[in-house]
Amino acid sequence: MSGASPSPGRRPVLDRITWISYVQISLFAFFLYGFGATQALLRDEQGTSRTVASLHAIVFALANVVTGLLVPRLIARWGRGRVIRYSVLTMAAGVAVYTAPGGLPVSLLGTAIVACGGVSMIVTINAFVLDYQGGAGPASLTQANALAALFGFVVPLVIGVTTAVALGWRTGLWALIVALLVSELVRRQDEGDPQVQQAEAPTVAVPVRAEPVQLPRRFWWSLSVVALLLATEFTLTLWSADLLRERAGLGAAAAAASLAAVTGGMFIGRLFGSRLAQTWSIDRLLITSILLALGGFSVAWLSTAPAAILAGLFVVGLGIAVHWPIGVSRAVASSGGLIDRASGLSSVAAGAASGIAPFILGAMSDTIGFHRAFLIVPLLLITALAVIIAKPVRSSEPITG
C-alpha cells in the first residue's frame, strides 16, 4: 500500500489498491472486447449463422442478469474482497473453457462461466471504487474504464495479428488467465490496510437503514439509461467487425482488428471524460456523449470507404466512452446510498439489454439485411437521450458516488 488516503474531493487518489482495481476491470475488458472480436471468427470456425452465433450474447446476458442479482447478497455475506477473489478464479476458469475445442456447446458454456466470474468482479470492484474514492468516485471509475478501453484497443489488434500469422485467436486469451491470477495475488497484499478493509466490507458510503429498503423511483429511470447505453455498446463491439466486412469488403482478420477504432476512441474519450467528470454534471456529460456518438454513427453507417467507416467508428467510441462508468455513477447517485445494490442492478440491466439488442440485430440481419438492422444503434441512443432529458438527476452540480 502506498499509504495514500482516499480523496475527499473529486480528484482520485492513485494508490496501489486503486491501480489493481483498475487493472482487474481492464482484464475483464480484455476478454469482453476479445469476445466481440472473436465472434465473427468463431462463427466461421463453427459454421453457424449470425442468429445462432448471437446465442453467445444471450448466454452472456443471462449469466449477467443472474450474477447481478446474486452479487449484492454475496457481498453482504462475504464482503467485497472475498467476492472479488472468487470472481477472478471463476473468470480464469471460464476463459479456459471458452478457448477449449468442442464447438458451440463448449464456447457457450465458457461464455456463461466467464460472465458469472467477470460480471461479479466488475460489480464488486465498481462498488469498491465508488466507496473507497468517495467524492472522486465517478472520475475514478471513468479512469478505470479508460485503462479498460486501452486494453480493448489492444485486444482486437492482437487477435487480428495472431489470426493473420496463423497463431490463432485463442493465443491472447490464454495469456489473460495468467494475468488474472497474478492480479489477485497482488491485490491480496493490501488486505491488511484498514481503509481497504472498510471499503471491501459490505458497507455503503452513507448510513443505510435496515433492510429491506426500497430504491427511489429516480433510480429506476437511471437504470433504464444504463440499459439503453450498454445495449448500444455491446451491439457495437459485437457487430462492428461485420459492418467493415459487409460495407467495406475487409477480410475477417482485418475487420476484427478494425474494432480497435471503436475501442481506441473509447480510450481517448475516457481519458478526457475522467477530467470532465470532475467538473461537469453527470447529465451534461451523458447528453454530450450521446450526441457525439450519434454523429459518428451517421458517418460510419452512410459510408462504404474503409477509412470513413473507421473514422466514424472512432468518433462513436469517443461518444460511448463514458456511458458505462458515468451511467453506473448516475444510478448510484440516485440510489439513496445503496451502492452494492445499485451496482448489482446496473449489471442486471446492462446484461439484459446487451444480450437482447445484439440478438435482435443478428436475427434482423438475417431477414432485412445487416446494414438496415444496424439502425438499432441510433434508436437506442435517442431513447436514452430522451429519458435523460425527461428525468434529469436532481442537481445540476456534479454528482459523486
C-alpha positions as CSV (number, residue, x, y, z in Angstrom):
1,M,0.0,0.0,0.0
2,S,1.3,3.4,-0.9
3,G,0.0,5.0,2.3
4,A,-2.3,7.4,0.4
5,S,-5.8,8.0,1.7
6,P,-8.9,8.1,-0.5
7,S,-9.7,11.6,-1.7
8,P,-12.5,13.6,-0.1
9,G,-12.7,15.7,-3.3
10,R,-13.2,14.9,-6.9
11,R,-9.6,14.0,-7.9
12,P,-8.9,10.3,-7.5
13,V,-6.0,9.1,-5.3
14,L,-4.0,6.5,-7.4
15,D,-2.6,4.3,-4.7
16,R,-1.8,0.6,-5.2
17,I,-5.2,-0.9,-4.4
18,T,-6.8,1.6,-6.8
19,W,-4.4,0.6,-9.6
20,I,-5.0,-3.1,-9.0
21,S,-8.8,-2.4,-9.2
22,Y,-8.2,-0.6,-12.5
23,V,-6.2,-3.5,-13.9
24,Q,-8.8,-6.1,-12.9
25,I,-11.5,-4.0,-14.6
26,S,-9.3,-3.9,-17.6
27,L,-8.7,-7.6,-17.6
28,F,-12.4,-8.1,-17.9
29,A,-12.4,-5.7,-20.8
30,F,-9.6,-7.7,-22.3
31,F,-12.0,-10.7,-22.5
32,L,-15.0,-8.6,-23.4
33,Y,-13.5,-6.9,-26.4
34,G,-11.8,-10.1,-27.4
35,F,-15.2,-11.8,-27.1
36,G,-16.6,-9.3,-29.6
37,A,-13.6,-9.5,-32.0
38,T,-13.7,-13.3,-32.0
39,Q,-17.4,-13.7,-32.7
40,A,-17.0,-13.5,-36.5
41,L,-14.0,-15.8,-36.4
42,L,-15.8,-18.3,-34.1
43,R,-18.8,-18.2,-36.4
44,D,-16.7,-19.0,-39.4
45,E,-15.0,-21.8,-37.4
46,Q,-18.3,-23.3,-36.2
47,G,-20.2,-22.8,-39.4
48,T,-23.1,-21.0,-37.7
49,S,-25.4,-18.2,-38.8
50,R,-25.5,-14.8,-37.2
51,T,-28.6,-15.7,-35.3
52,V,-27.0,-18.9,-33.8
53,A,-23.8,-17.0,-33.1
54,S,-25.8,-14.4,-31.2
55,L,-26.6,-17.1,-28.6
56,H,-23.2,-16.3,-27.1
57,A,-24.5,-12.8,-26.4
58,I,-27.8,-14.2,-24.9
59,V,-25.9,-16.6,-22.7
60,F,-23.6,-13.8,-21.5
61,A,-26.6,-11.6,-20.8
62,L,-28.5,-14.3,-18.9
63,A,-25.4,-15.0,-16.7
64,N,-25.0,-11.3,-16.3
65,V,-28.6,-10.9,-15.0
66,V,-28.4,-13.8,-12.6
67,T,-25.0,-12.7,-11.3
68,G,-26.0,-9.1,-10.9
69,L,-29.0,-10.2,-8.7
70,L,-26.8,-12.5,-6.6
71,V,-23.7,-10.4,-6.0
72,P,-25.2,-7.9,-3.5
73,R,-26.2,-10.8,-1.3
74,L,-22.7,-12.4,-1.6
75,I,-21.1,-9.1,-0.7
76,A,-23.4,-8.9,2.3
77,R,-22.3,-12.4,3.4
78,W,-18.6,-12.4,2.5
79,G,-17.5,-8.8,1.9
80,R,-16.2,-7.3,-1.3
81,G,-12.7,-8.6,-1.1
82,R,-13.7,-12.2,-0.9
83,V,-16.2,-11.9,-3.7
84,I,-13.5,-10.3,-5.9
85,R,-11.1,-13.2,-5.2
86,Y,-13.7,-15.9,-6.1
87,S,-14.8,-14.0,-9.1
88,V,-11.2,-13.8,-10.5
89,L,-10.8,-17.6,-10.2
90,T,-14.2,-18.2,-11.8
91,M,-13.4,-15.9,-14.7
92,A,-10.0,-17.6,-15.3
93,A,-11.7,-21.0,-15.4
94,G,-14.3,-19.7,-17.9
95,V,-11.7,-18.3,-20.3
96,A,-10.0,-21.8,-20.3
97,V,-13.4,-23.4,-21.2
98,Y,-14.2,-20.7,-23.9
99,T,-11.0,-21.3,-25.7
100,A,-11.2,-25.1,-25.5
101,P,-12.1,-27.3,-28.5
102,G,-15.6,-28.8,-28.7
103,G,-17.7,-26.5,-30.8
104,L,-20.7,-24.4,-29.9
105,P,-21.7,-26.1,-26.7
106,V,-18.3,-25.6,-25.2
107,S,-18.0,-22.0,-26.3
108,L,-21.4,-21.3,-24.8
109,L,-20.5,-22.9,-21.5
110,G,-17.3,-20.9,-21.4
111,T,-19.2,-17.7,-22.1
112,A,-21.5,-18.4,-19.2
113,I,-18.7,-19.1,-16.7
114,V,-16.7,-16.1,-17.8
115,A,-19.8,-13.9,-17.5
116,C,-20.5,-15.2,-13.9
117,G,-17.0,-14.5,-12.8
118,G,-16.3,-11.3,-14.7
119,V,-19.6,-9.6,-14.0
120,S,-19.4,-10.4,-10.3
121,M,-15.9,-9.0,-10.3
122,I,-16.9,-5.8,-12.1
123,V,-20.0,-5.2,-9.9
124,T,-18.0,-5.6,-6.8
125,I,-15.0,-3.5,-7.9
126,N,-17.3,-0.8,-9.1
127,A,-18.9,-0.6,-5.7
128,F,-15.4,-0.7,-4.0
129,V,-14.0,2.1,-6.1
130,L,-17.1,4.3,-5.7
131,D,-17.0,3.7,-1.9
132,Y,-13.2,3.9,-1.5
133,Q,-12.7,7.0,-3.5
134,G,-15.7,8.9,-2.0
135,G,-16.3,12.1,-3.9
136,A,-13.8,11.2,-6.6
137,G,-15.7,8.0,-7.3
138,P,-17.2,8.9,-10.8
139,A,-13.9,10.3,-12.0
140,S,-12.0,7.3,-10.6
141,L,-14.4,4.9,-12.3
142,T,-14.0,6.7,-15.6
143,Q,-10.2,6.5,-15.2
144,A,-10.5,2.7,-14.6
145,N,-12.6,2.4,-17.7
146,A,-10.1,4.4,-19.7
147,L,-7.5,1.8,-18.9
148,A,-10.0,-0.8,-19.8
149,A,-10.6,0.8,-23.2
150,L,-6.8,0.8,-23.8
151,F,-6.9,-3.0,-23.2
152,G,-9.9,-3.1,-25.5
153,F,-7.9,-1.2,-28.2
154,V,-5.0,-3.7,-28.0
155,V,-7.0,-6.9,-27.9
156,P,-8.7,-6.7,-31.4
157,L,-5.2,-5.9,-32.9
158,V,-3.7,-8.8,-31.1
159,I,-6.4,-11.2,-32.3
160,G,-6.2,-9.8,-35.9
161,V,-2.4,-10.3,-35.9
162,T,-2.4,-13.8,-34.4
163,T,-5.1,-14.8,-36.8
164,A,-3.2,-13.4,-39.8
165,V,0.0,-15.2,-38.8
166,A,-1.7,-18.5,-38.0
167,L,-1.1,-18.5,-34.3
168,G,-4.9,-18.5,-33.8
169,W,-7.3,-16.1,-32.0
170,R,-7.0,-18.2,-28.7
171,T,-3.4,-17.2,-28.0
172,G,-4.1,-13.8,-26.4
173,L,-6.9,-15.1,-24.3
174,W,-4.7,-17.8,-22.8
175,A,-2.4,-15.0,-21.5
176,L,-5.4,-13.5,-19.8
177,I,-5.7,-16.5,-17.5
178,V,-2.2,-15.9,-16.1
179,A,-2.8,-12.1,-15.8
180,L,-6.0,-12.6,-13.8
181,L,-4.3,-14.9,-11.3
182,V,-1.3,-12.6,-10.9
183,S,-3.5,-9.6,-10.3
184,E,-5.3,-11.2,-7.5
185,L,-2.1,-12.2,-5.8
186,V,-1.0,-8.6,-5.9
187,R,-4.4,-7.4,-4.6
188,R,-4.1,-9.6,-1.5
189,Q,-1.1,-7.7,-0.4
190,D,-3.3,-4.8,0.6
191,E,-5.8,-6.9,2.6
192,G,-4.5,-5.7,6.0
193,D,-4.9,-2.0,5.3
194,P,-7.8,-0.6,7.4
195,Q,-9.1,1.7,4.7
196,V,-9.2,-1.2,2.2
197,Q,-10.8,-3.4,4.7
198,Q,-13.5,-0.8,5.3
199,A,-14.3,-0.4,1.6
200,E,-14.2,-4.1,1.0
201,A,-16.7,-4.7,3.7
202,P,-20.4,-4.9,2.8
203,T,-21.0,-1.2,3.6
204,V,-22.0,1.9,1.7
205,A,-20.7,5.4,1.7
206,V,-23.5,6.8,3.7
207,P,-25.5,5.3,6.6
208,V,-28.0,2.8,5.5
209,R,-31.3,1.9,7.1
210,A,-32.2,-1.6,8.0
211,E,-33.1,-3.9,5.0
212,P,-35.3,-4.1,3.1
213,V,-35.0,-0.6,1.7
214,Q,-37.0,0.5,-1.4
215,L,-34.9,2.1,-4.0
216,P,-36.0,5.6,-5.0
217,R,-38.1,6.0,-8.1
218,R,-35.5,8.1,-9.8
219,F,-33.1,5.2,-9.5
220,W,-35.2,3.1,-11.9
221,W,-35.1,5.8,-14.6
222,S,-31.3,6.0,-14.2
223,L,-31.2,2.2,-14.5
224,S,-33.1,2.4,-17.8
225,V,-30.5,4.7,-19.1
226,V,-27.7,2.2,-18.2
227,A,-29.6,-0.5,-20.0
228,L,-30.0,1.5,-23.2
229,L,-26.4,2.8,-23.3
230,L,-24.9,-0.7,-22.6
231,A,-27.1,-2.3,-25.2
232,T,-25.6,0.2,-27.6
233,E,-22.0,-0.6,-26.6
234,F,-22.5,-4.3,-26.8
235,T,-24.1,-4.1,-30.2
236,L,-21.2,-2.0,-31.5
237,T,-18.5,-4.3,-30.0
238,L,-20.1,-7.5,-31.2
239,W,-21.1,-6.4,-34.7
240,S,-18.8,-3.5,-35.8
241,A,-16.4,-6.0,-37.4
242,D,-19.3,-7.2,-39.6
243,L,-20.0,-3.7,-40.7
244,L,-16.5,-3.5,-42.1
245,R,-16.8,-6.9,-43.7
246,E,-20.1,-6.1,-45.4
247,R,-19.8,-2.4,-46.3
248,A,-16.0,-2.1,-47.0
249,G,-15.2,-5.7,-48.1
250,L,-12.5,-6.2,-45.5
251,G,-11.3,-9.7,-44.6
252,A,-12.1,-11.4,-41.3
253,A,-8.8,-10.7,-39.7
254,A,-8.7,-7.0,-40.8
255,A,-12.4,-6.5,-39.7
256,A,-11.7,-7.9,-36.3
257,A,-8.6,-5.7,-35.9
258,S,-10.7,-2.7,-37.0
259,L,-12.8,-2.9,-33.9
260,A,-9.8,-1.1,-32.4
261,A,-11.2,2.1,-34.0
262,V,-14.1,1.9,-31.5
263,T,-12.0,0.9,-28.5
264,G,-9.3,3.5,-29.4
265,G,-11.9,6.2,-29.4
266,M,-13.2,4.9,-26.1
267,F,-9.8,5.0,-24.6
268,I,-9.3,8.7,-25.5
269,G,-12.9,9.5,-24.6
270,R,-12.4,8.1,-21.1
271,L,-9.2,10.0,-20.6
272,F,-11.0,13.3,-21.3
273,G,-14.1,12.0,-19.6
274,S,-12.4,11.4,-16.3
275,R,-11.3,15.0,-16.3
276,L,-14.8,16.3,-17.3
277,A,-16.4,14.2,-14.6
278,Q,-14.5,16.3,-12.0
279,T,-16.3,19.5,-13.2
280,W,-19.3,18.6,-15.3
281,S,-22.7,17.3,-14.1
282,I,-23.4,13.6,-15.0
283,D,-26.4,14.5,-17.2
284,R,-24.4,17.1,-19.2
285,L,-21.6,14.6,-19.8
286,L,-24.0,11.9,-20.9
287,I,-26.0,14.1,-23.2
288,T,-22.9,15.4,-24.9
289,S,-21.5,11.9,-25.3
290,I,-24.7,10.6,-26.9
291,L,-24.8,13.4,-29.4
292,L,-21.2,12.7,-30.3
293,A,-21.9,9.0,-30.7
294,L,-24.9,9.7,-33.0
295,G,-22.8,11.9,-35.2
296,G,-20.1,9.3,-35.5
297,F,-22.6,6.6,-36.3
298,S,-24.1,8.6,-39.1
299,V,-20.7,8.8,-40.8
300,A,-20.0,5.1,-40.3
301,W,-23.4,3.9,-41.4
302,L,-23.6,6.0,-44.6
303,S,-20.0,5.3,-45.8
304,T,-18.6,2.5,-47.8
305,A,-14.9,3.6,-47.8
306,P,-12.9,1.8,-45.0
307,A,-11.2,5.0,-43.9
308,A,-14.5,6.8,-43.5
309,I,-16.2,3.9,-41.6
310,L,-13.2,3.6,-39.3
311,A,-13.3,7.4,-38.7
312,G,-17.0,7.2,-37.9
313,L,-16.5,4.3,-35.5
314,F,-13.6,6.1,-33.8
315,V,-16.0,9.1,-33.1
316,V,-18.6,6.6,-31.9
317,G,-16.0,5.3,-29.5
318,L,-15.3,8.8,-28.2
319,G,-19.0,9.2,-27.6
320,I,-19.8,5.9,-25.9
321,A,-16.6,6.1,-23.8
322,V,-18.2,7.4,-20.6
323,H,-21.6,5.6,-20.9
324,W,-20.8,2.7,-18.5
325,P,-18.8,4.5,-15.8
326,I,-21.0,7.6,-15.7
327,G,-24.2,5.6,-16.2
328,V,-23.3,3.5,-13.2
329,S,-22.3,6.6,-11.2
330,R,-25.7,8.1,-12.2
331,A,-27.5,5.0,-10.9
332,V,-25.5,5.0,-7.7
333,A,-26.1,8.7,-7.2
334,S,-29.9,8.1,-7.5
335,S,-29.9,5.0,-5.2
336,G,-30.1,6.7,-1.8
337,G,-26.7,5.3,-0.7
338,L,-27.3,1.7,-1.6
339,I,-24.1,1.3,-3.6
340,D,-23.9,-2.5,-3.8
341,R,-27.5,-2.9,-4.8
342,A,-27.3,-0.1,-7.4
343,S,-24.1,-1.6,-8.8
344,G,-25.6,-5.1,-9.0
345,L,-28.8,-3.9,-10.6
346,S,-26.8,-1.8,-13.1
347,S,-25.2,-5.1,-14.2
348,V,-28.6,-6.8,-14.4
349,A,-29.9,-4.0,-16.6
350,A,-26.8,-3.9,-18.8
351,G,-26.8,-7.7,-19.1
352,A,-30.4,-8.0,-20.1
353,A,-30.2,-5.1,-22.7
354,S,-26.8,-6.1,-24.0
355,G,-28.0,-9.6,-24.7
356,I,-31.3,-8.7,-26.2
357,A,-30.1,-5.9,-28.5
358,P,-27.3,-7.8,-30.3
359,F,-29.5,-10.8,-30.7
360,I,-32.3,-8.7,-32.2
361,L,-29.7,-7.2,-34.6
362,G,-28.4,-10.6,-35.5
363,A,-31.9,-12.0,-36.1
364,M,-33.0,-8.9,-38.1
365,S,-29.9,-9.0,-40.2
366,D,-30.7,-12.5,-41.5
367,T,-34.1,-11.2,-42.7
368,I,-33.8,-7.5,-43.6
369,G,-30.0,-7.2,-44.1
370,F,-27.3,-6.3,-41.7
371,H,-27.0,-2.7,-42.8
372,R,-30.6,-1.7,-42.1
373,A,-30.6,-3.8,-38.9
374,F,-27.7,-1.8,-37.6
375,L,-30.1,1.2,-37.2
376,I,-31.0,-0.3,-33.8
377,V,-27.9,1.6,-32.5
378,P,-29.2,5.2,-33.1
379,L,-32.7,4.1,-31.9
380,L,-31.2,3.0,-28.5
381,L,-29.1,6.2,-28.2
382,I,-32.0,8.5,-29.0
383,T,-34.2,6.7,-26.4
384,A,-31.6,7.1,-23.7
385,L,-31.2,10.8,-24.6
386,A,-35.0,11.3,-24.2
387,V,-35.0,9.6,-20.8
388,I,-32.1,11.7,-19.5
389,I,-33.7,15.0,-20.7
390,A,-37.2,14.0,-19.3
391,K,-35.9,12.6,-16.0
392,P,-32.7,14.6,-15.0
393,V,-30.9,14.0,-11.8
394,R,-31.9,16.3,-9.0
395,S,-28.9,18.6,-9.0
396,S,-27.2,20.3,-11.9
397,E,-24.0,20.1,-10.0
398,P,-21.5,17.2,-10.5
399,I,-22.8,14.1,-8.7
400,T,-20.4,12.0,-6.8
401,G,-20.7,8.4,-5.7
